[in-house]
């Protein structure tokens, strides 16, 4: 395929991801931009990106190998606003609310559920958690230390683009 964006791919963030992917493919021999973008398009067509569902079997297996399963009781904080990020999580079962502390009052922003990657935005050096996540019911999650997550995304160069797509979907979600 040529370096230009096909006509059916104009008009959204995936255009940008496609171009970025083509550039990355030139530097990373094992990066399959077409497969990655096809997965992102399939996820878009099905709705917002569900991180776990768009990973390949090899990516899921690698994530599971580097993570540990953990169960959180209802009302338990999975992450707290202002804390250093020590891990990311993929929720396998259950739901959690995302909330902010505004002058001592809890403001619920949204909910996260099965397949969602959470905590990834706080993994950059010097960043802290921007929100608190509290289990609404029993939550089963794969918990991966930030160091392992950094290695995971380095080993699978298509994953950062999927994470960017998920972040975009979250920022533009109007529900």
C-alpha positions in Angstrom: 0.0 0.0 0.0 1.3 3.5 -0.8 2.0 6.1 1.9 -1.2 8.0 1.3 -4.3 7.5 3.3 -7.0 5.5 1.4 -10.2 7.5 0.6 -12.2 5.4 3.1 -9.9 6.5 5.9 -10.3 10.2 5.8 -11.7 12.3 8.6 -10.8 10.9 11.9 -8.0 10.2 14.4 -7.3 6.9 12.6 -6.0 8.9 9.7 -3.3 10.3 11.9 -2.7 6.9 13.5 -2.3 5.4 10.0 0.3 8.0 9.0 2.2 7.5 12.4 2.0 3.8 11.9 3.5 4.0 8.5 6.4 6.1 9.9 6.9 3.6 12.7 6.9 0.6 10.3 9.9 2.2 8.6 11.8 2.1 11.9 10.5 -1.1 13.5 10.7 -4.1 11.2 8.1 -6.3 13.0 5.5 -3.6 13.1 2.5 -4.4 10.9 0.7 -1.1 10.4 -2.0 -2.6 8.3 -3.0 -5.1 10.9 -2.9 -2.6 13.7 -5.0 0.0 11.8 -7.4 -2.8 10.7 -7.9 -3.7 14.4 -8.4 0.0 15.3 -11.0 0.4 12.5 -12.8 -2.7 13.5 -13.0 -1.4 17.1 -14.2 2.0 15.8 -16.9 0.4 13.8 -18.0 -1.6 16.8 -17.9 1.6 19.0 -15.2 2.9 21.3 -11.9 0.9 21.6 -12.1 -1.9 24.1 -8.4 -2.3 24.8 -8.5 -6.0 25.7 -10.7 -7.0 22.7 -8.4 -5.4 20.1 -5.2 -7.0 21.4 -3.9 -9.9 19.3 -3.7 -13.3 21.1 0.1 -12.9 21.4 -0.4 -9.4 23.0 -3.0 -10.8 25.4 -0.8 -13.7 26.4 2.2 -11.4 27.0 0.1 -9.0 29.0 -1.3 -11.9 31.1 2.2 -13.3 31.7 3.5 -9.9 32.9 0.5 -9.2 35.1 -1.2 -10.7 38.1 -4.9 -11.3 38.6 -6.3 -9.4 41.5 -9.9 -9.1 42.9 -11.2 -5.9 44.4 -14.2 -5.8 46.7 -17.0 -3.3 46.1 -16.0 0.1 47.4 -12.3 -0.6 47.2 -10.1 2.1 45.5 -8.2 0.6 42.6 -6.2 3.8 42.2 -6.2 7.1 44.1 -6.0 10.7 42.7 -2.6 12.2 43.4 -0.8 8.9 44.0 2.3 7.9 42.0 1.4 5.4 39.3 2.7 2.0 40.2 0.6 -0.1 37.9 -1.9 -0.2 35.1 -4.9 -2.6 35.0 -7.2 -4.3 32.6 -10.6 -4.9 34.0 -11.7 -8.4 33.3 -15.0 -8.4 35.2 -17.0 -5.8 37.1 -17.3 -2.1 37.0 -15.4 0.8 38.6 -16.3 4.5 38.8 -13.9 7.3 37.9 -14.2 10.2 40.3 -12.5 13.4 41.3 -12.3 15.1 44.7 -13.6 18.6 44.3 -13.3 20.5 47.6 -14.1 17.4 49.6 -17.0 16.3 47.3 -16.8 13.3 45.1 -17.7 14.0 41.4 -18.2 10.9 39.3 -16.8 11.4 35.8 -17.6 8.0 34.2 -17.4 4.3 34.6 -15.0 1.6 33.3 -15.7 -2.0 32.8 -14.6 -5.3 31.2 -11.8 -4.9 28.7 -10.9 -1.3 29.7 -7.2 -0.4 30.3 -7.0 1.9 33.3 -4.2 3.9 34.8 -2.1 4.1 31.7 -2.1 7.9 31.5 -0.3 8.1 34.9 2.6 6.0 33.9 4.7 8.7 32.4 7.6 9.8 34.6 6.6 12.4 37.1 2.9 12.0 36.5 0.5 11.2 39.3 -3.0 9.7 39.2 -5.5 12.3 37.9 -8.6 10.5 39.3 -9.7 7.9 41.8 -11.2 4.6 40.6 -13.5 2.8 43.0 -15.0 -0.7 42.4 -18.8 -0.5 42.1 -19.1 -4.2 42.4 -16.5 -7.0 42.6 -13.8 -6.2 40.1 -11.4 -8.8 38.7 -8.4 -7.2 37.0 -5.0 -7.9 35.5 -2.6 -5.7 37.3 0.7 -4.9 35.6 3.6 -2.9 37.2 4.4 0.3 35.3 8.0 -1.1 34.5 6.5 -4.2 32.9 3.9 -2.0 31.0 6.7 0.1 29.6 8.4 -3.1 28.4 5.2 -4.5 27.1 4.4 -1.5 24.9 8.1 -1.5 23.7 7.8 -5.2 22.7 4.5 -4.6 20.8 4.8 -1.4 18.8 1.2 -1.4 17.7 -0.2 -1.2 21.2 0.6 2.5 21.8 -1.5 3.5 18.9 -4.4 1.4 20.3 -3.9 3.1 23.6 -4.0 6.5 21.9 -7.2 5.6 20.1 -8.8 4.6 23.5 -7.7 7.9 25.0 -9.2 9.8 22.1 -12.5 7.9 22.5 -12.6 8.7 26.2 -12.0 12.4 25.6 -14.6 12.7 23.0 -17.2 10.4 24.7 -20.4 12.5 25.1 -22.4 10.0 27.1 
